[in-house]
Amino acid sequence: MKALNYAILKHFTKVKEACAEDVIEALKGEYANFKAFNRDDVIAALMTAEANGLLEETRFNMDKADVLRVYYHANEEGAATINKYIKD
């Protein structure tokens, strides 16, 4: 099993785009018991990946509960970097 942050990054090499809620839904089977597996910590991981150039913000919207959802994607270079250092 990969470290949670690695699994979050690797998820973006397999999808067109995702928000924190999408990541949580996709990874909950393996990581639901991790202390850092919550919306705030996933968002922090996504923002860190963006700051490091691995992910880019694609869009944002408000969900039905008026919670902001920010969507990200791994551009070609970011995905290549992720795949270089994090193997399946």
BELNORTA-V884529 format. One record per helix or strand of 2 or more residues. SS is the DSSP state (H for helix, E for strand). FROM is the first residue (numbers start at 1). LEN is the number of residues. Records with the same first field share a line. If there is no record, write none. Layout:
SS: FROM-LEN  FROM-LEN
This chain:
H: 4-8  20-12  39-13  76-10
E: 56-7  68-6
